[in-house]
Amino acid sequence: MALAARLWRFLPWGRRVFPGPWLSRGVAGSRGLCCTRRLRGFEVMGNLGAFKRSLLLSALPYLGFEAYQVFSQAAMVHASAKVFRVEEILEQADYLYESGETEKLYQLLTQYKESEDAELLWRLARASRDIAQLSGTSEEEKKLLIYEALEYAKRALEKNESSFAAHKWYAICISDVGDYEGIKAKIANAYIIKEHFEKAIELNPKDATSIHLMGIWCYTFAEMPWYQRRIAKVLFATPPSSTYEEALGYFHRAEQVDPNFYSKNLLLLGKTYLKLHNKKLAAFWLMKAKDYPAHTEEDKQRL
């Protein structure tokens, strides 16, 4: 009824464009008087078919606007519900991750593997990799999971290049894949890995993990065996390189951002000091790593 009333106001006579069926009509006379007569229906409307077409054409713009409003409101409600649903899933995922429920987390997130949300996708990449690291995972399953994780991380980065976590996990997953693709691919990927770790740090300087991983990159190339260096020089004009001092700088920076955040950072501080022949500081950090409470499978394996 409300729509009908608004439609009536929209039509010409609803806005009083016509004075109505009673019209004044002048008649020639010496005094210029006029008389009135009531017009017949066909005189008001003219041709009935034309009138119907005119009525329809007049109503269409209004009805179209009404439909647009209805559909727009429905789309907004749907979008809001979708955002709320994603946020709810992310909360569950983060709770499971913090609780060390690796398998439950993976089962939760794989339900949404077709998602277009970068936050879901990089978490799924991380969960896939964590499953791959479990001691009960076979070598064949591990390889499949590593490549699966890379695909999720790649999609996350495609969906949101401003996500520091997408850059971080993409770099981690490329590094993991290198273990299956040979020394040439591993060295070639090193440039890409460094680029994405640096981008992650740029986007979020307070993420200790990204800083720590950049330290690992430096440590890895600082201790590269001589034969791998020779291969790298043959394959690349300027092969990647770094020093233990650079690695130490990143490990300390990560510790400053978030003290005791990760047992491996403590361990690598100790190992790097050993490489630099500082036994006193090496012992200090290695002891801290030993006393670190085991929260994850990786922590347990490190003890």
Summary of the structure (lengths in Angstrom):
residues: 303
radius of gyration: 35.9
end to end distance: 75.3
largest distance: 127.6
contacts: 860
relative contact order: 0.05
helix: 74%
strand: 3%
